[in-house]
Amino acid sequence: MANYEKLKEEVNEEPKEKANKLTPEQLAEMNTPESGLTSSEAARRLARDGPNMLPEKKTNPFLKFLSYFWGPMPGMIWAAILIELIRLSWLDFGVLMILQFVNGFVGWYEEKNAGNAIEALKKNMAPKAKCKRDGQYETINAKDLVIGDRINLKLGDIIPADAVLGPGFAEIDQSALTGESLAVMKYEGDTVYQGSVCKRGDLEAIVMATGARTFFGRTSALVGSVNQRGNFQKVLLKVAFSLLIVSVVLVIVILIVNLAKGNNFLETLSICVVLLVASIPIAMQVVCTATMAVGAHALATRKAIVSRLTAIEELAGMKILCSDKTGTLTKNELTIQNPVLLKNYKAEDLFLVAGLAAKREVGSQDAIDKCITEYAYEKCRISYDGYEEEEFVPFDPKIKRTEATVRNRKGEIFRCTKGAPQVVLAMAADPSIEEEVSGHVLDLAARGYRTLGVAKMDPGETKWKMIGLISLYDPPRDDTKETIQKALQMEVKVKMITGDQLAIAKETARLLNMGDKIYNSDMLQAETNTVSREILDSMVEEADGFAEVFPEHKFAIVKMLQERGFRCGMTGDGVNDAPALKKADVGIAVDGATDAARAAADIVLTSPGLSVIIEAIYRARKTFQRMNNYCTYRIACTFQIIIFFFITMVAVDPSDDFTCKGHGCGSIPNTFALPVICLVIMVILNDGLIISIAYDKVTVNKKPEAWNMVLIFSNSTVLGFIAFISSLILLLLCLDNMNSHDKNVFLNAFGIEAMRYGEILTIIFMKVSISNFLTVFSARTMSWFWTRMPGKLLFSADMFGIVVCLFLSCYWFLNISVGESSNIPDMKPISWGVAMWILGYDIVFFILQDIAKLIMIRTFDAYYKSQGKEGGYSGAMLTDSFLVFTDVVSDKRNTRKSIVTRRSMVAAQDVHGGR
């Protein structure tokens, strides 16, 4: 402990805490042998104490189901149901109850499916812990930890349970639990709490409390909530709110005008309420959740787990991706090349010191330590027996090296270090070797090799002596070059962010065809005025990558790019990447990332490399297109329904403006309105169609997606306006055809005889319903409707709706008299000939819709081109064949530059290195 006491004098820290008071039984259980618990004992304790999880609040499934029948939109339907109950209109009452159940059930079912998807993702992303059982370290689910387990804690781990630290020290971030702004140092015997983050250190601890018995416990899972509101849902809410305002205003006018005409109050109010229900997108949240859940399912099958569903929309619009090099662009499969020795040192000296400055316990090593120790054992025949580790400082991104204080066989204490060569060279402070070392490093870097500097401080001395360099080769992944090219084809710029030397970064970028604008991170440290800041921002935007990057640089790069108006993604794997992952629009934790990085990320990759991100972007853009199509279709439907009934119920008076003679006209009302039951049936069928949009076939834009609400509203208005005009024209033609002595010339030319008013109601019901069903085919494309086949579910739902409308129109039977309270005559069935004519009439105007849509889109396109802008909705599209990877990479290059930088000098003078 003496060495740790010496460290404490140099670090600002919180007062040392004592471990929680434990019962004698607990103390006894924590007296775990060096080999850890046996599997049988761990199983016994797990069965006794339960899993290491916080108790979940159980929600009554029945009450959860009932919650889908309460809220603003369900409340409107309940109001209509109450009105029909007062009117004793049992048929309308029953159909409205069916509508309420269908909406509630579909909402519950889709949310349940999405919830199941999230639960499945939680299992994949469950926190892990490195635990010693039966003498061997193994990685287990954190929920399986028990009191007395020996666990390993290292940089980036989220503490899986309350534990007491063993020999060593760690810097712990407890801000999530205590609100402390700074991380605190913890030493042997201190307690660390579940949910805090290890910011520095690598040591053992013994679990003292699990599950509900921890100090605080983890308060949230590593995955986001389905209900988390992102930009995606904000846009939909704006659309819904806009439709709500317009619909409410028009419905109020309808209500006032019809009451002024002397119509029945309850019947008019009932129609107005149901009109609101038909006009406002009741299923918006359901469609939003279902569509994003479908997207998340698709990504999960491709090893990309979405922790925040709304991140799918942001991924679709991502323009720049800042990517790690090691393990993401490269294989992270290190091999040692020919070592470089300085002065009179031998290879055995180099690997002895490097191995002493590494973790040697199997199962607790990182890739570099494993590579070095295996080479030392197998190639140099080095044995580390007889060397006792007094203190070990694990790798820290801030200082870019490891360090060990070791006692040799003679009892002499000396220090060893390995790390970034520029840092180790700055520590050695030996001008005689600076040029030689810099030359070797840059020569190796020019061949794509990464180098580690190795140095030692002999017993009784105060100066570091650099022994040599270890060259490591980490080749690019086979699919990386093609992945970069595919990203560029999708107009996503990939910037390489690496802590390696500038020469290595440039060579890697050359091999991958990423460009040659690779800058040293020193440029990000300089203080800037307004002019130089503009130049710096421009350089960051144009850069192909950055080398010798420290964690704070990643955050700065993301921030600058966002301030330039780019939607930015960032990949990372360590605890120090967490701020940048959180800051980025799309934080992506790569395969093998620490718990802290996974917690901060929006998407977690469970397979190595970047190729999965290409598919994630591709599928995210598909999801975006489905939501774009949904908005276009829903606004068009609202436009047709609310404007049509506004005009007809306010301006059209069938009893006064038109004459009915010759076939038992009966009573003709002073207002044209469909019965409530018709409106409800339209809503039910339309809801089924809307849900199916989440599974539709869509194209994938080559450009990053962005909401163009002007285009969406314009497109919807064109589609809705033509549907409205066609409905209004048909209504006026039919009303004019009620006089059998003076038939309408146009209808009579098609052999359609004079109509009764009840038949006209049926005709308009059929016309408006089928018009909506056809509009979806035009709303889902930005070209001719036949250029893309619809999804099977969408096509089936659409055809089912059309067939139901045809049969209801030809065999209408849903009439139940409600006495004097009804001003609307009963609906009458129409002949199959008339029904087929109406279907043809709808198809003709549907084609006109599509033509008008194309004219509108080309007008927008011409306008954007004249302004030098991109429309963001036209141009080349991608197909699923785009996701096929075939490329393999190899190449070489030379370059040279000094490796000693201001940052390496600062790191060399770190508190640990300065002792």
N, C-alpha and C positions, 0 to 999 in steps of 0.2 A: 504493500500500500504506500510505501514511502515515495515511490515515483509519482503516484497520482496526487499525493499531497503537494509535491513540487509543482505539478501542473496547475493546481488550484490557485496558486499565488499569481498566476499569469492570466487568469480568465475571469471576466466579470460574470458573476453567477448569482443565483438565488440561494438563500440559506439552505443548507443540507437538511432534507426531510428524513424523519425516521420512518421506518416501515410501519404499516398499520399494525395495531395490536392483534395478535393472533392467539387463538386458544391453544392449549397444549396439544390437542389432537391435530390441529392444523400445522403447528410447528413440527410435529412428528412426521406428518405427511410430506412436509417440505424438505425433510432431511433425505433428499434423493441421492442415490449413489452416482458416481461419475458416469456410469453406463446408462443412466436414465431409468425410467420406469420400464417394467416388463409390459408386454402387450396385454397380458391377462389382468395385471393390476390396473392398467389404464382403463380397460374395459369395465372392470368392477366399479371404479370411481365414476366413470361416465354414466353407468347405469344408476348409480346412487345420486349423483348431483345433477344429472341432466346435461344437455348440450350447452356449450359456451355461447349462448345467444340471449338477447334480451327477450322477455316475454312479449309476444305480439298481441296487440289489442284485437280481440276477436269481434268481428262484426256479424250480427245476426243475418244470415243469408236472406231470410224472408224480409227483414226490414231494409236490407240493401236493395232487394228487388223492388220493394214499394217506393224507394226513393226516386226511381225513374218515372214515377207517376205524379211527381210533385215538382213545382218550379214555375217560372213565368209562362213557358209554352204549354206544358200540361195544364196549367191553371186556366188558360184561355179555352182549352177544350172542355175542361170541367164546367166553365161558365156556360158554354154552348149546351152541354148536357143538361145542366140545371134548367136552362130556358126551355129546352124541349120537354123536360119533365113537367114543368109548369103548364106548358101548352098541351100536355098529354099526347104529344106526337111520338108514339112508341117506336115507330120505325126509325125515325131520325135519332131518337134516343139510343136505340140498339146499335145503329151503325156508328154513331159517335163513340159509343163505348168500345166498339171493335177498333176504331181508329186509335183511341187512347191506349188500348192494350197492345196493338201492333207497334205503335211508336215506342211505348215503354219496353216491350219485350225485345225489340230489335236493338234499342239502346243498351239494355242490360246484356244481351247476348254478345254484341260487338265489344263492349267494355270488358266483359268477362274473358273473351278470347284474347283481347289485348293484354289483360291482366295476367292470363296464363302465359302469354309470350314473355312478359316481363319477369315472371317467376322463373321461367326456364333460363332466361338470361342471367338472373341472379345466381342460379346454381353454377353456371359457367364462370361467373365472375366472383364467386365466393372467396373471401380472404383466405390466404394460406398461411401456414406457420411452419417453420423448420424446427422439428422437434426430435429429441434424442430418445429413441425407444430401443430396447434390447441391444444397447451399445452402438447403434448406428443412427446417424442423422437421416431423417426422412421428411419429405414435405407432405403435410396433412392439411385437411380443412381446419380452419381455426375453431370451428364449432366443436371439434372433437378433442380439444385440449381439456386437461383436467388439472386439478391442484397437484403440484409436485412435479409437473412436466418440466424438463429442461429444454428451453427454447433458445435459438440463436437470433439475436437482434442485430441488424446492420442498417447501413445507410438506405433510406427510402422505405423501410418497413413501417407499417401502421401497427402499433403495439396490439397484439391480439387478445391480451388478457392482463389484468393487474399482475405485476410480477416484481420480484426483488432481484436487483442486478448482482451479478457475480463480479469477479475481478475485472477491472478496466474502467472505462468511462464512456459516456455517451452524451450527446447534445440532443435534448428532447424538446420538441415543439408541442406545448400543451395549450396553445391558444384556443383550440376548439373546445377545450374543457374548462379552462380557468379564465380565459380572456387575456392572459399575459401576452404582451405584444412581442416579446423576445423569447427565443429558445433558452432553456436553462441547462446547465451542466449537471449530470447525475453520475454518481460513483458507486462503488461496491457497497451494497447494503441499502441503497436508496430504492424507493418504490417508484415504478413507472406505471402509468394508468392506461387501461384499454382505450383506444381511440386516439392517443397522442402519436406523434410521428417522430421517428428517429432521423435526425438531421445530420448526425455524425457519430461514428463509432462502429464497433463490431465486437460483440461480447455475448456471453451467456447470461441467462436469467432463469429464475425458477418461478413458475406460476403460483400465485398465492390466492387468487380469486377468479372465478369464471362467471359468465352469464349475469344473472340478476344480482349476484353478490359483488360485482365489480364496483369501483368508485362511481363511475358514471355510465360506462358502457357506450357502445356505439349507438348514436341516435338516429342514424339513417343508413340505409343500404348503399352500396356503391353504385347502384343504378338509379336513374331519375324516375320521377313519377309520370304516369301517363298524362296527368292533368297539368303538368308544368307548362305554363303558357310561354310560347316563343313567338317569333315573328310570324311564323306560319299561321298560328291561331289568331294573332292580332289582326292580320289581314282579313281573315274570315269574319272576325267579329265586326270589323269596320264595314264589310259587305253586308252582314246581317243587320247592323244598326242602320245603315243607309236604307235598306229595304224596309225596315221597320218604320222609320220616320215617314217615308213616302206612303207606305200602305196605311198607316194610322191616319195621316192627314186626309187621304182620299176616302177612306172608310167613314170618317167623321162627316165629310161632306155628303156621302151617300146616305148616311143615317138621317141627317138633318133634312135633306131634300125629300126623302121618302116619307118621313113623318109629316112634313109640310103637305104632302099629297094626300094625307089622311090614311096611310097604310097602317096595318096592325103593328103596334110597337114591338111586341115580343117576337113576331115573325121577322120583322125587319132587323131587329137587334141580333137574332140568331144568325141570319144570313151574313150580317156584317162581321160577327165574331168568326164564323167559319171562313169568310173571305180572308180575314187576317191570318188564320191558321194556314190557308192555302198559299198565301203570298209570302209569308215569312219562312225562312229555311229552318223548320223544326229539327230536321235531322243533321244540322250543321256539325254539331259536336260529334255525333255518331260517325258521320262520314269522315271527319277529320281524324278521329281516333282509329277507325277501321283502315283508312288509307295509310296512315303512318305505321300502324301495326303490321300491315301487309308488307310494307317496305322494310320494316325491322326484321320480320321473319326471313325475307329474302336475303338480307345482309348477313343475318346470323348463320344461315346455311353456308355462306362463303367466308366464315371465320371473322366477320366484323360485327362485334356486339355493340348495339346502340344503347348507351346509358341514359340518353335524353332524347326522346322521340322527336322533339321539335328540331333537333340538330340536323335531321334529314334535309329540311328545307335549306338550312345554311350550307350544308355540304353541296347541295345542288347549285348554289350560287357562288361557291368558292372559286376565287381567281388565282390565288397564290398559295402554294403549299411549301412551308419551310420544313425540310426533312433532315433528320439525323443521318450521319453517314454510317457509322459502325452499327452493324446488325440490321440496318434498314436498307441502305443502298448497297452495303457489302454483306458478306456471309457471316461475319463474326466467327470465322473458323481460323484461328491464328496458328501460324507455323513460324518457327524461329529459323532465320536465315543465318548467314555467316556473321558471328559477333565481331565487333570492333574493339580491340584492346588498346589501351593507352599505356605509354611508358613501358615498364617491364612486367606488367600484370599478365597472368595467364587466364585461359578460359575458365579453369576451375575456380580462380579467385572471383571472377566476374559472376559466375552462377552461384557460388557460395553466398556472396553478399546479397545478390538478387533474391535467392531463395529465402534467406533469413528475413528479408524485407517483404516477404509474401506470406499469405495464409497457406499453410501446408496441410491442414486437416481436410481429408477427402469429404466432399459434400458441402463445404463452406467456402469453396474457392470460386473466384470469378474466372473468366476465360483467360486473362493474362496470367494470373497466379498459377492456374492449372498448367498452362503451356510451359511456363518457366520451370516449375518444380518437376514436371515430367521430363523435360530436357536435361535438367540437372541430374536426376536419378539415372536416366537411361543412357545419355551420351557422355556425361562427365563422371559418372559413378560417384557422386557426392553423397555423403551421409551427414545428416544434421544432428545425429546423436551427440550428446555432450554439449550442445548449445542450448542454453536456457533463456527463454524470452522473458525479459523483465517488463517490457512495455511495448505495445504495438499501437501505432496510429494508422488506422485504415485509410484507404484512398478517400480524398475529399476533393470535389471539383474546384474548391477555392484555392487549394495549394497544389493540386495536380500531382500528387505523389503519395507514397506510403512511407512509413518510417518505423523501424524497430530498434529497441534498446536491448542488447543481448549480452549475456554473461557466458564466456567461453570456458573451456575445461580448466584453465588456470585460475579462474575466478575473476578475470579481467572483464571490465564492462566496456563495450564499444557500441557504436551506432551505425545502422545501415539504412540506406534509402534507395528507392527506385521511383522513377516518374518521368514526367515530360523532360526531354533532354535540355531544353532551354532553361527550365527551372533548376535542374540539377547543376548545369554548367554555371548558372548565376550563383548558386550556393558555394560551389568550389572556388569561385573568384580567383582562378588561375589564368592570367593572360597568356601564358605560354601554350596553353592547349585550346584556347578559344577558337582560333582560326581552323585548327585541325578538326575539332569536333563539329564546328559549323559546316565545314566542307563535307565531312562524312554524312552528317544528318541530311544535308540537302541532296547529296548524291543518292542516298538511299531513298529519300522522298521522291526524287525524280523517277525512280523505278517503281514507285507505289508502295514503298515500305514505310511502316510506322516504326519509330525508334523509341527506346526507353533508355534514359540515362541512369547509371548505377554509380553510387558513391558510398564511401564509408568514412567514419571518424574514429581513428585508432584510439586505444585506451590512453587516457591522460592528455589527449590533444583537444584542441578547440576548433580546428579547421577541417573542413571536408576535403576528401581526396576523391577525384573522379576516376573510376576504374576503367570504364568503357561504355560501349553502347550495345544494346540488344535490339536487333532488327526483327520486326514482326511483319508478316504479310497477311493482309486480310483482303482477299480478292472480291471484286464486285459480284453480286448475285447474278446468276445466269439470265434472269428476266429483267434486271434493272434497266439496262439500256433501252429495251423495247418499252418498258413501263414509262420511262421519261418521255419517249417519243409519243406514246399514246396520250400522256398527260398534255403534251404540247398540242396534239391534234384536238384535244378537248378544250384548248385555250386555257389550260391551267399551268401556270409557271411554277416549276419546282426549283426552290433555292436550297442548296446544300448548306447545312449548319453543322460544323464540326469543331471539336477541340484540337484536332491534329494540326500539324505544321502547314503553313500556307502552300509549300511545295507539294505536299501529299494531297492536299485538297485540290490543287490545280491538276495534278496528274489524274486523280480520280474523276474529276469533272471532264477531263479530256477523253478518258476511256469511255465515259458514259454520254459523250456529246452534249454536255450540259452548258457549254459556253466557257469563256475564259475570263469573265469578269468576277474573279474571286478576290475578296479583300480581307486584309487582316482586321481583327476586331478592334485594334487600337483606334481606328477612325471613329468608333462609337464612343470613345472615352473623352474625346476632346471637347472642351467647352466651346459653345458656338454662339455667334450673334445671329441676327435675323438672316443675313445674306448667306453666311456659311451653313446655317441650318437648312436653308432651301437647297443648297448644293448637296448637303448630306442626305436629305430626304430623297432627292433625285437619284443619288448613287445607290441608296438602299433599294429603291424601286427597280433600278436597272441591273443590280448585282445578280450574278448567277449563284453566288454563295459566299459564305464567310468562314474563315479559319481561325484557330486559336480562340474559340468562343468560350466564354465563361457563362454560367447560368443567367446572370443579370443581363447579358447581351441579348439572349433570346427574347426576353420580355421587351427590351427596347426595340428590337427589330419588328416584332409583331405590332407594337404600339405605333411605330412610324408608318408601317404599311397601312394600318387601319386609318390613321389620320390622313393618308393619301386617298382614302375612299375605297380600299380594296377589302373584300371579304377574305380573310386570311385563315389558313389552317396551319397547325403546328404538330409535329410528331415529337414524342419524348418518351423516356423510360425511367427517369430518376426522380427522386424527391425534389431536386433543385429545378427540374423542368416544370413542376406543378404550377408555379405562377404564370409561366408562359402558356401552358396548356389551358389554364383557366381564362387567361386574357384573350386567347385566340377565339375567333368565331367558331372554329371547329377544332377542339383539342383531341388529338389522336394518340392514345397510349399504344405503343408497339408491343409486339410479342415479347414476353419476358419482363415487362415493365413492373416497377415496384408498386406496392399497394397504394402509396401516396399518389403516384402518377395516374394510376387507374381511377382513383377517386376523383381526381381533378379533370379527367378527360370526358369528352362527350361520346367518343367511340373507342372501343378497346379491340385491338387486333389480337387474334389468338393464333395466327400463323405468321411466319417471318416474311419480311420484304414489303415492298410498296405495291405490288401488283394487285393485292386485294383492295387497296384504296381506289384503284381505277374502277373496279367493279362497284365499289361502294358509291363513287361519284355517279357512275352510269345509272345505278338503280335509284339513287336519290333524285336524279333528274327525271326518271320515269314517274316517281311519286309526285314530284312537283307538277308534271304535266297533267296527272290525274286531278290534282286539286285545282289547277288552272281551268281544266275542262268543266269541273264541277261548278266553279264560280260562274263561268260563262253561261252554262245551261240553267243554273238556278236563277240568275238575274233575268235571263230571257223568259223563263216561265212566269216569274213574278210580273214582268212587264206585260205579258199577254193577258194574264188573268186579271190583275188589278185595274189596268187601263181599260180593258174590254168591259168589265162589269161597272166600272166608274161611268163610262160613256153611256152604256145601255141603261143603267139604273137611274141616271141623272137626266139624260137627254132624250131617250127613246120612250114614247108613250104608245104602246100597241093599240090601246082602245081608241085613241083619238087620231093618230097619224095614219092608221091603216084600216081598211074595210074588210070585214069577214062576212061572206055570204055564201049560201047555197049548200052547206053540208053540216048543219047543226053546230054552229060556231060556239054557242054557249057564252059563258062569261069570259070576257077578255080583260085582263088587269091593266091598270094604268102604268105599270112598271114592269120592264122585262127583268126577270131574275130566275135563276135555276133553283129548284128545291134544295134544301140543305143536304139531303141524302146524296144528290149528284155531286156536290162539291166535296163531300166527305169521301165518296168513292174515288174521285179524281186524286185526292190527297193520298189515300192509301196506295193506289197503284203507282203514283209518282214516287212515293217514298221507297218502294221496292226497287224502282229503276235507279234512283239516286244512290242507294247503297251499292248497287252493282258497279257503279263508276270506279269504286276503289279497286276493282279487279280487271279493269278494261285494258286492252292493248293500246300502247301509246308509242310515239316516236321519241327519240332521245336527241335533244339539241346538241350540236357541237359546241355551242357557246354556254358559258355559265348562265344559269337561269336568274331572272329577276322579275319581280312583279311589275307588270305594266298595266296599272288599273285603268288608265285612259283607254287603252286598246280593249281591255276586257269589257268595260262598260259600253264602249262603242260597238263592239261585236255583239254583245248581248242585246243592245238596243235595236240594232238592225234586225237581228233574228226575231226578237220579241215584237217589233213594230210590224213586220210583214205577217207574222202569225196573227197579231191583233187585227190588222186591216182585213185579212182573209176571213176572220171570224165575223167581223162587223159587216162585211159585204154579204156573206152568206145569210146572216140574220136578217138584213134588210130585204134580200131577195125572197127569203122564206115568208116574212111578214107580208110582203107584197103579193105573195102567192096564196093568201088565205081566201081571196075572192074567186070562187069557181066560175063566175061570169066574166071575170077579167083577169085571167091567169098571167103570171109573170112570163114574159116572152122568152127570157133566157132559159129559165127552168123548163118551160114547156117544150123548148127545142130539144131537150134531152129526154122528153117523154115523162117528165115528173108532173103529176097531177096536183091539183089544189090541196093545201095542207090544213089540218086542224092545228090549233095552237099547241095542244099537247104533243103533237108530232114535232113541232118546231123546237120545243124544249128538248126533246130527245136528240134531234139533229144537232143542236148546238152543244149538248153534252158530249156527243160522239166526236164532233168536229174539234172542239177545244182539247179534249183528251188525246185524240190521235195526233193532233198538231204538236202537242208537247212531246209525245213519244217519238215523233220523227225529228223534232228539233235537236234532240241529243246527238243524232248522227252528224249534223252539221256543226254543232258546238264543239265536237271532239277533235276536229281537224282544222288546220289553217290552210287547207287546200280543198280540192273537190272531195265531197264526202266519201266517194268510193275508193279513194287512194289508200285507205287503210282499213282492214277488216276489224270490226269490233271484237271485243272479248266475248267468249262463249256465254258467260253469265250475263253480261250487259245485253247481248242480242236476245238471249232467252227471256230475260225480264221484259224487254221491249216488246217482243212478239206476244208474250203472254198478256201484257196490258192491252195491246191492240185487239187480240182475239176476245178478251173479256168485254171490251167496249162494244165490239161488233155484236156479240151475242146478247148483251144487255139491251142494246138499242133495238134489236130485232125482236126480242122477247121480253120487253120491259114488263115487270110485274110488281115492282116495288111502290105501290100506291096504297096508302092507308089514310083514310079521311080523318082530318083533325077538326072537323066541324067548321064553325064560322071564323075560327081564328086564322084560317089559311086564305090568303088572297091569290095563291098560285094554283092554277088548275092542275089536274092529274096529268102525268106524262103518258104518252101513247107510244106503242111500238111502231117501228117503221118497217117497210118492206126491205128484203135483201137487195133489191135493185137500187133503191135509194141509198142504202148503206154503202154499197159498192161505189156509187157515184160520189158520195161524200169522201170515201177513202181516196178515190182518184183525184178529187178536188184538193184534198190535203197534200197529196203527193206533188201535184202541180205547183202549189205554193211553197212546198218544201224545196223544190228545185229552184224556185225564184229566191228563196232564202239563201241557198248556197251560192247562187250567182251574185246576189247583193253582198254577201259576206266576202267573196273574192274581190269584188270591186272595192269594198271598204279597205281590205287588207292591202291591196296594191296601192291604194291612195296613201295609206299610212307609210308604206314602204317607199313610195316616191318622195313623200314629204321628208322622211328621215334621211334619205340619200341626199336630198337638196340641202339639208342642214349639216351634212357630214357626220351624221349619227348612225348608230346601229340600232335597228328595231328590236333586236333581241328575241325575235319570234319567227324569223324566216331564215332561209339558208340551208346549208347541208345538215343532214340528219345522220345518226349513227344506227347501225343494226347490231344484233347480238353477236355477229361474227367478229365485231370489233374486239370482243373480250378474249379472243383466241391469241395465246402468246406462243411465239416460235423462235425468238432471237437468242443468240449466245454471244458473249462479249470477250475480247482480248485486245491489248495494245500496250505500247510503252512510250516513255518520253523522258527528257532530261531538262533540268533547270537548276539554278543556284542562287542562294541569298542567305544573309546572316540570320541566325535563328534567335539571337538574344534580343528580346523586346522589353519595353517598359513593364508590361504585365508580368513577364517572367521574373524580372527583378523584384517586383512587389511580392509575387508568390514565394520567391526564395527567402524573403525577409519575414515570412509568416511567423507567428508567435512560436509555433512548434519548431520551425527550422532555425529560429534565431537563438535557441538555447545554447 
